[in-house]
Amino acid sequence: MGVLTSAWRKSSYSGGDGGNCVEVAVPWHKSSYSNDTGGECVEVAETPAAVLVRDTRHRELGHLGFTPGAWAAFLADIKAGHL
């Protein structure tokens, strides 16, 4: 994969007192396949070079990265009922 280029921003989890500053560059969003009752919690971040996927409840475990083409093929298989 190539270098990801994104604008860095201060995380909403950072304090305003100058401490606990965390910057993030990839915006994560909850997958449309997740539900609001705590089950199937998956977050996705899309960039031109990669699609990143992580478990919302276990973010500390990291993420999986896929090429955009591999991700598109995966979603097509799900929509077609192959998976």
C-alpha angles and dihedrals in degrees: 000000000000130000113292114230117200138142111260118231135180113264118245085234092065119101122241093229096079093260130101091028114175124176123200132191106185119066111223123204133183113262117249085235091065123089133219097240097076099267130113091013109181127159125201132198119191125202131165090259103038149008111226123202129190141167109257093214095048106037090148089071091068129230144281120242127212134179112251089247094053091047092050090050091049092051091046090054091050092049091048090053094245093125 
